[in-house]
Amino acid sequence: MKMVQQVIYYGAPGTGKSYGIKRNHDVNKDNSFRTTFHPDSDYSTFVGCYKPIKDEESGEISYDFVPQVFTEAYIKAWENYAVGMQIFLIIEEINRGNCAQIFGDLFQLLDRDEQGFSDYEIKPEKDLQDYLAKHLGGLTFTEERLAKIPSGTELILPPNFNIIATMNTSDQSLFPIDSAFKRRWSWRYTAIKDAKMDYRFEMADGTQYGWWDFLRQVNDSIKAVTESEDKKMGYFFVHPNKKQRSTDERATIVTLDLFVSKVLFYLWTDIFKDYAEDVENNIFRKFVKKDENGNDIYEPLTFNDFFDEVGAVDTTVVESFLVQFHLEPKEVVAEDETDSSVITSKDNRIIVTLPNGKVIQEDKNNQTFAAVIRDIATSNHGAIEILKTMK
């Protein structure tokens, strides 16, 4: 069995920690259970508890143990222990909850031996014990130490039960994680780097600037004023909300509304509003003019200045704000310069002429539709046009 056990992926917001879990581990919907910790999370929302259950037919109310994500993952792991199927319990934002309160006595299970079993077993409460016996009672184990697992009278984590968590370092003070808890995890830092997805943000006149070009400079400014890495932003801090053709077919656009409402809002409220006196390093300023020596002159800004009197983003303020970063515009391919597919339809046939000259003729049916889309998608962006034709 692959030994993963307990791992926390940590780093600045937007560095792709959740994606790293998918990339580094064989996680899919059949072998994983996911939860997110928050200030109201507790043992009952993580493990389970008795709750009133209403019978839909009779309307009668009864009480039964309702399992939560840990219990569900635990049962799944033991059910697949013999075949070695890895089960993953994924906890997003682990430090946003009170881990001591949420894990309770489960904390003891996090010590693992060389084989991957819990070093120390715990005895669950009667309600959880009964539930486990109901679902694991049919299992048999040859190992003596596992004899009480089917009855539910002892809890032990099996080697195929992996707990993987994410943690934003910028939120680490919400619920400090004590050193005893930390020692029971492996830690993997997720660095800020260029994901090379060609994210861009676009001005009102169509000018596009690279998100990574902006991000590098802003992160330097964050480090300068906070003397810390925790508040920096990762590449995926913002996700594009508009797709557009460009010289790089992967290029996608972060609209100005999203750029201001998410990126600048974070920068102002979480960082720079507290450093208003640091004129040299505070980025919330707009270009006014050059002095007699050719030096740029700026005036201070607040977040409110980025909106006009009706609450819409003031593009002129955004443009004057960006002057300080000296960003180089990205090349944009005009719509009439792009290759496109020629799509026609005749009787019960669809005919597509691709930019490379290839002609596709297929029947209008579901069996061939997917193949046509694949051919078009690998050649250009004609998928939308073919959908219109197929209607």
Phi, psi and omega in degrees: 000141177287125184274105176249308175063251184238118184226138173243121173270123183229157180160184180293157178297136177088013181272357177088037181294315180295322177295324178300325177297315179295321183289322188266347183227152182278070184262132175214178186292340182274339184240014184227151176230135189233140175213164177233127178280148177209171186303336180267000179294142176212185184301319183292328179277350179258322183255312181137171179193170175287136178220154176289134179240129180260127176286122186295329182277309185271338182081002181285148180257130175227166180248137180212159177283125179252113183286152173244189195301321181297312182297319179296318179291322180299313179296316180299321181295315180290325177298332182249012181299315184296328182266357176076018179288126180283132177245137184239124170259113185255123180246110176277142175055052186300330184275001176273357175242163178277097188300323179298320180286321185287314182282326181054229181287350176296339178309323182294333182287345187285345172285122182245148175271185184297334179276344180104359175281158172297136177295324185232133178273162172231158179256115183287162175294162189301320183295317177291321179301314180297320180295317179295319179299323180295324186259340180247000185301335182276356182274150174229143180230141180277333180290132183299322184292345182259007187299330183266001180297312181299329181278346180078006183281346174224143176252128174219132176282129177280166182297336182269008177262108181249137177244118182238132185230161173239153180211123173279123181295337180289344181254013191295342182272357183298306172224098181304136178267123185288161187295328179296321178291317182300322184296341184268009180234152165270145184241131179233117181281134177252109187280158173279125180206164180287115179281355177055040176264359179056043172293141181221158168239148194241133177279171181298329181273007179093353177296135181242138178239148181286130178299318181294323178299317178291316186298318180302315182290319180295320179296326174296320179292321177299315180296323183295320184271331183260343184054037182210155176270347192297327186268359180296161180252142175270171183302323185264021175301326178234144179245133182303145178240019178204132178258146182207144177295144176202182178297332175254115187297345179275351186299132176226156192250131168267114183292159180298324178301315180290321179300316181285312188289333181252307186288304183292327177298316178297313182299322181284305188288324185266345186225288199282341178294338179273358181235035183300332182281344180274077187298325184293321186257347181284122185278349182279085181204158179235148180288134179251304181190179173257144178277185184295342179262005178084010179274145180288137176247131183238156172242147182292152178235156165243170181298325181298333183292345182277003181234146178275188187292341179258006176091006177274153179297128178273102186295329180293325178291319178299316180296318180291330176294321185283346182304321185298340183269349177051049182283141177271127179299146177273149178287135180239131179277124178296149184302323183280356178263356183270148173286150178215161178274147173257119186241127177229167181220137180218124182051239182256025182239149172244133184240123182236124174255113182278162180302331180277005177095348181292137180247128178247127175235120182221156173290150176279082175210165186295332183294324184260347184300316183297321180295322178295314180300318180298317180297319180290317183298328180279349181256318179196198186257044185272006184300323181294318181296322182290328177297321179295320182293324185286345182294000000 
